[in-house]
Amino acid sequence: MANRVLIIGVGGLGVPAAIGLARSGVAAIALADAEAVELSNLARQVIYRTSDIGKSKVRAAARRLIAEFPALEIECLEFAVNPDNAARTIAAHDFVIDGTDNPAIKFLINDTCIAARRPFVYGGVLGMRGQAMTVIPGRTACIRCLFEEPPPEAEIATCRDAGIIGPIAAAIGALQASEAGAFIRGETLALAGRMLTYDAVGLSRIRITPVRPRSGCGCGAAAASAAVSLG
């Protein structure tokens, strides 16, 4: 498959991202997730049905997508992306969508994409707020430019308790799909080096903030930026 988009996590973010990519005409996607569909998923992960409970998320999502978009090529990766397989999995694809809810895996995706020179779009949702940012290795700020290390486990547990709101995740997933589609078509990436924050309860619901590469970050974007400025 050419121009392959990898979606890591086929849940609240990954499902709307996959649907958005299929609707946009992207020819080939890969879905990576080790989990099975649970009853609690059905309220916000709209691609799944009661009949899918207990079945592989990747296979269930692929069946629904192909039924609606027969020309779509889907690679089913029924495993969790982890430190042992991240490098080879990410290197085999052209663009990555982070649809995970685990901060440690988000940092793994960031670091692996930087090393493999694969652009990716980060997504995160907590309660009524969501964020998205595209990272182009060596050119724009990465996740570690913002946060040097993942949050402590106690903070992660608190965030999980807060949960996510389905429509917020759907909006962020659709934005991630838009960025991936733009990359495949050779268009400008609207969120490259910019963090979009959507706040469903704030006065200013959508905010886009430029993110400068951090000096000393291992992604090397700050040094590249300085070299361009000097040139």
C-alpha positions in Angstrom: 0.0 0.0 0.0 1.3 3.5 -0.9 0.9 6.5 1.3 -0.1 4.5 4.4 -1.7 6.2 7.4 -1.3 4.4 10.7 -3.9 4.9 13.4 -2.6 3.8 16.8 -5.6 3.1 19.0 -9.1 2.5 17.5 -11.2 4.1 20.2 -12.6 7.5 21.0 -10.0 9.3 18.7 -9.1 6.6 16.3 -12.6 5.7 15.3 -13.6 9.2 14.0 -10.1 9.6 12.5 -10.6 6.3 10.5 -14.0 7.4 9.4 -12.8 10.8 8.4 -9.9 9.4 6.4 -12.2 7.0 4.6 -14.6 9.8 3.7 -11.8 12.0 2.4 -10.8 9.4 -0.1 -7.5 8.2 1.4 -6.8 4.9 -0.2 -5.0 2.9 2.6 -5.0 3.0 6.3 -3.6 0.7 9.1 -5.4 0.1 12.4 -3.4 -0.9 15.5 -5.1 -1.9 18.7 -5.0 -5.1 20.9 -8.3 -4.5 22.6 -11.7 -6.1 22.1 -14.9 -4.1 21.9 -16.6 -3.5 25.3 -20.2 -2.5 26.1 -18.9 0.8 27.5 -17.3 1.7 24.1 -20.6 1.8 22.3 -21.7 5.2 23.6 -18.8 7.1 22.0 -17.1 4.8 19.5 -19.9 4.9 17.0 -18.5 2.4 14.5 -19.1 -0.6 16.8 -22.4 -2.5 17.5 -23.7 -4.7 20.2 -22.8 -7.7 18.0 -19.1 -6.6 18.1 -18.8 -6.9 21.9 -15.9 -9.2 22.7 -14.5 -9.1 19.2 -11.3 -7.4 18.0 -11.7 -3.6 17.7 -9.4 -3.6 14.7 -11.4 -6.3 12.8 -14.8 -4.9 13.8 -13.8 -1.4 12.6 -12.3 -2.8 9.4 -15.5 -4.7 8.6 -17.7 -1.6 9.0 -15.4 0.7 7.0 -15.0 -1.7 4.1 -18.8 -2.2 4.0 -19.2 1.5 3.4 -16.0 2.2 1.5 -15.2 -1.0 -0.5 -12.2 0.5 -2.2 -10.4 1.3 1.1 -7.4 -0.9 1.8 -7.1 -1.7 5.5 -4.1 -3.3 7.3 -5.2 -4.9 10.6 -2.6 -4.9 13.3 -4.1 -6.7 16.3 -1.5 -5.7 18.8 -0.6 -2.9 21.2 2.2 -0.6 20.0 4.9 -0.9 22.6 8.7 -0.3 23.0 9.4 -3.7 21.4 7.5 -3.2 18.1 7.1 0.6 17.8 10.1 1.2 15.6 9.3 -1.4 12.9 5.5 -0.6 13.0 5.9 3.1 12.6 8.7 2.9 10.0 6.5 0.8 7.8 4.0 3.7 7.4 4.1 7.2 6.1 2.0 9.2 8.6 0.8 8.4 12.1 -2.3 9.3 14.0 -2.0 9.1 17.8 -5.4 7.8 19.0 -4.2 6.5 22.3 -5.2 7.5 25.8 -1.9 6.5 27.5 0.6 9.3 28.0 3.5 6.9 28.1 2.5 5.6 24.7 2.0 9.1 23.3 5.7 9.8 24.3 6.7 6.5 22.7 4.9 7.5 19.5 6.6 10.9 19.6 10.1 9.6 20.1 9.7 6.8 17.6 8.3 9.1 14.9 11.2 11.5 15.5 13.7 8.7 15.1 12.0 7.3 12.0 11.4 10.7 10.5 7.7 10.0 10.2 5.2 13.0 10.7 2.4 12.4 13.1 -0.6 14.2 14.7 -1.0 14.1 18.4 -4.5 14.1 19.9 -5.7 14.3 23.5 -9.0 14.6 25.2 -9.8 15.2 28.9 -13.4 16.0 30.0 -14.7 18.9 27.9 -11.4 19.8 26.4 -9.4 18.4 23.5 -6.1 19.2 21.8 -4.3 18.3 18.5 -0.9 19.2 17.1 1.0 17.9 14.1 4.7 17.2 14.4 7.1 17.2 11.4 10.3 15.6 12.6 13.3 18.0 12.5 11.1 20.9 11.5 8.5 21.6 14.1 8.2 21.3 17.8 7.5 17.8 19.2 5.6 16.7 22.3 8.8 16.8 24.4 9.3 20.4 23.4 6.2 21.1 25.5 6.5 18.4 28.2 9.9 16.8 28.8 8.6 13.7 30.5 5.2 11.9 30.8 3.1 13.0 33.8 3.5 10.9 37.1 1.2 7.9 37.5 -1.0 9.6 40.1 -1.8 12.4 37.7 -2.5 9.9 34.9 -5.0 8.1 37.2 -6.7 11.4 38.0 -7.1 12.2 34.3 -8.6 8.7 33.6 -11.1 9.3 36.3 -12.2 12.6 34.6 -13.0 10.6 31.4 -13.7 12.0 27.9 -16.8 13.3 26.2 -17.6 11.5 23.0 -18.4 14.5 20.8 -15.1 16.2 21.9 -13.1 13.1 20.9 -15.0 12.9 17.6 -14.0 16.5 16.8 -10.4 16.0 17.6 -10.3 12.7 15.7 -11.8 14.4 12.7 -9.1 17.1 12.9 -6.4 14.5 13.0 -7.9 12.8 9.9 -7.8 16.2 8.2 -4.1 16.6 8.9 -3.3 13.1 7.7 -5.3 13.6 4.5 -3.6 16.9 3.8 -0.2 15.2 4.2 -1.2 12.4 1.7 -2.4 15.0 -0.8 0.8 17.1 -0.4 -1.1 20.0 1.1 -0.1 22.4 3.9 -0.6 21.0 7.4 -2.6 23.5 9.3 -1.5 22.2 12.7 2.2 21.7 12.0 4.0 23.3 15.0 0.6 24.6 16.3 -1.5 23.3 19.2 -5.2 23.5 18.6 -7.2 23.5 21.9 -11.0 23.0 21.8 -12.8 23.9 25.0 -16.5 23.1 24.9 -17.3 25.3 28.0 -14.8 28.2 27.6 -15.7 31.6 26.1 -13.0 31.1 23.4 -13.8 27.6 22.3 -11.1 27.2 19.7 -7.6 28.4 20.2 -4.6 27.8 18.0 -1.2 28.5 19.7 2.2 28.4 17.9 4.6 26.1 19.6 8.3 26.9 19.4 10.8 24.1 19.4 12.6 23.9 22.7 16.3 24.4 22.7 18.1 21.2 23.8 15.2 18.9 22.9 16.4 15.8 21.2 14.0 16.3 18.3 16.5 18.8 16.8 13.8 21.2 15.5 15.2 24.1 17.5 18.7 23.7 15.9 17.2 23.3 12.5 15.1 26.5 13.0 18.2 28.4 14.1 20.2 27.2 11.1 17.4 28.4 8.8 17.3 31.8 10.5 21.1 32.2 10.2 21.0 31.2 6.6 
